[in-house]
Each structure stands twice: as C-alpha cells, then as structure tokens.
Amino acid sequence: MKNPYQDLPATAYWRTAVADPDALDITGLWQPKFPITMTDQTATSGSCFAQHISRAMQNHGFRWMDCEPAPPVLSPESAKTFNYGVFSFRTGNIYTTTLLRQWVRWALEEEVPDSEHWERDGRVFDPLRPQIEPGGFSSVEEMHGARAVTLAAIREALVSSDVFVFTLGLTESWRNSETGLVYSNCPGTIGGEFDAARHVFANDTYPEVYAAMADVIEMAKVVNPAIRFLLTVSPVPLTATASGQHVLAATTYSKSTLRAVAGDLANAFPNVDYFPSYEIITAVPYQGRFFEPNLRSVRPEGVAHVMSQFFAGLRSVGVEVHTEDQQQTPTAPPRRVPTEEETADDVVCEDEILEYYNAH
C-alpha cells in the first residue's frame, strides 16, 4: 500500500516547489476557494497594504466599491488628503480586527457609537480617525454627522458587496479603560492627549483576534448571506512597539498570530479565503528583495509580484482577468488609479507617524 506522500504534487515538496526554481518562478501559491470575477462588487479595508489590492483590481477592470465617494468639488489631490478613495469607506487604516468589529457593530446598529471626541485649537477630531479631516471639524455635531455618513457607507459595503477584502495589520492597539473604546492610534500621537489613567495598551492574543474577525463575518452574513471574505496579512513590519519587546520579536508575534488566525478562519468558514501576500513578500526564497532599504516599505516590484500571483490564482479557476491596457470595460472605474508597478509613496499608512517619536 502506498503512503500518503507518494502521490503528492511537486508543489507539496520544498525542493521542487521552492528551492529548485528561481524565486520569481515559484507558482501555484494561491488556489482560490471561490472565484472573484470582474462583475463581483468588491470592498476593501484594513491596513495600508490593502490599498495595493484595491488599486490593482481597479486597473484590471474589477468592480471596486467606493461607498463613500468624494464630493465632486474636490480635486483628486484634495480628495486623497481627506481620505476619500483610499478604502471603500472613509475610516482610515483599520489595523486590528477589534477595531473592525467596533466599526461594524456601530454600522449595523449592534452598539451605539461612542461619543468621545478630541479638541485642539478650537477644532474637533474623531478619535477613531483623527487624520481624515486634517484641520478638524468645526463642531462635535459635524464630527458625528460625518461619522454617520461613514457608518452608512460601511453598512452599504457589507450589504451590497460580493467580496469583502480585509488586510490584517497589527495585534497592538490602545483602548479607553473606562468605556472600552478601541482607538485607531495611540492618543497623543496623531491627535488627542495621552492619559495614562485611561489609555491602556492591548496586544491581542490569538483567541481575541480570531473572535473579533469571526464576529464580523457572522454579523455580515446576517445582512448579506452571500458575502464572501478574502483575508490577507500585511507584510509590513511594525513601525514601533509598545509591548516592551524588541520590535523584531514583536513583529514576529503580531504577524504570526494574524497569519494563523487568517488561515484558521479560512478553514472554518466556507465563505472565507486567505491570499498569501504576506508569504510572497517575506518568505526566505525572496531574500528580502521586495523591501526598500528601510526593510519595511514594500517596493513597487514586490507589489507587482504579489498581484501577479493574485491574478494568476484567479485565472487558474477560470476567471477572466484583463490586463491594464484592457481595463476600459463597462465594469472598469471611470478614473485612473496608480498601477501596482508605480511608486508606493502615496499609500496611506497612519502608523508611520510613530517613527517621528524615534528622534524626539
């Protein structure tokens, strides 16, 4: 009788799948659980790396959902300054699953939104997204009105999307010990004032990360039984850590936890899949070639290689994928967005502000 290893394909063995071919010739890294077609409405959210996926999908003719479009009076440059068109709704980066769950609970009216706000120089800032209005809001009422628009956009994305792409970025976050509010950033970095008595550090464990994302999936299924989730893990290391560990060890903990959660969710839920963008950038065969000299930012060539594997996976299950010069189709977006080969300097990564404090 044969043993289970005798009929495995070449991709199951490290030598033939990884060591023998050139790293750029490694194939078959993603076998999609379900097809994502150019007629599917796709929403994107998460860490800064998620922006690369949305741009690439748009440039190849896929239907990316912009549920909170910029006012027509804004120029493309101004729209980006005010965080329009970055993700499918104007939340800014959502780095953790606990923050995503908080947004979703509010959007689906499972919880009443928190009323906390920050003030500076007579202007009001939203603690969950202090950068979306660089000059702040004129009043608390205006802040909550703008947040209500975003919550409606999140609900639209959950109710109407065929595929929801979420990139898990971090396990570390800051919370209000009195109210339980999960912040997008540490108070006192981008906005607000840090209060050691109220602002507490949290480094989510595997069960916490898993439970939060599973809650999001279950809530979404209630309002949209056909919704599918595609999870990815950002390959971008932590800018800084408040865990007390060396940042290298802290990054390893965070990314390995997120990768394990994403894989287990894909195994547990039939409507959830995992795409290995993290492995494509960080794995040993690539020898760090896809990182900039700072060993953190992903080079345009790395983004392009990730997306080539993404589209190759879709083609392997029979999905038609246009090239960028074919993208002027009825499902293509009306405006041009940067290609994955172009510079990644304009990707919005709010956590990079932490590097400022390295020298101050």
ABEGO torsion letter per residue (X at the ends): XBBAAAABBAAABAAAAAAABBAAABBGABBBABBBBAABBBBBBEBAAAAAAAAAAAAAGBBBBBABBBBAABBAAAAAAAGBGABABBAEBBABAAAAAAAAAAAAGABBBBABBBBBGGBBBBAABAAABAAEBABAAAAAAAAAAAAAAAAAAAAABABBBBBBABABBBBBAAAGBBBABBBGAABEBBBAAABBBBBBBAAAAAAAAAAAAAAAAAABAABBBBBBBBABBBABBAAGBBAAAAAAAAAAAAAAAAAAAAAABAABBBBBAAAAAABAAAGGAABBAAGABBBAAAAAAAAAAAAAAAAAAGBBBBBAAAABBAABBABBBBBAABBAAABBBAAAAAAAAAAX
